[in-house]
């Protein structure tokens, strides 16, 4: 019985160039198959289920937004079980476009760097 189960994120239909850029940037490491992929920080939050009881123990980490690598690392360090499940698959749809993608990645990078620092 796992505390976090994360599945694959596969490319959807009729993706544009910006959609493919987002897919390869964010989800290519979450594509099937998962062979040899055991880095718990990189479980895809976009296709993951968390046991509420386990997640509640990390609430202070996501008061300003949920960033799964930090939550996942805390859960793993606490001895919680995190796993990939290849039977659970979602498909990326079309994104909001290149400009929105670039802005989102810049904001994410700043936030991620601030939290690591």
Number of C-alpha atoms within 10 A of each C-alpha: 8 12 18 24 21 24 24 26 23 18 19 14 10 10 15 14 13 17 21 20 16 20 24 13 11 15 20 16 18 23 18 15 10 14 8 6 13 12 13 21 18 18 25 21 19 15 16 19 16 16 11 10 9 16 18 10 13 15 12 10 16 13 8 9 9 12 16 19 17 19 22 24 17 17 21 16 10 11 10 15 16 24 18 22 15 17 10 13 17 15 14 18 16 18 17 10 13 15 9 12 16 13 11 12 14 12 12 13 12 12 15 14 10 9 11 8 6
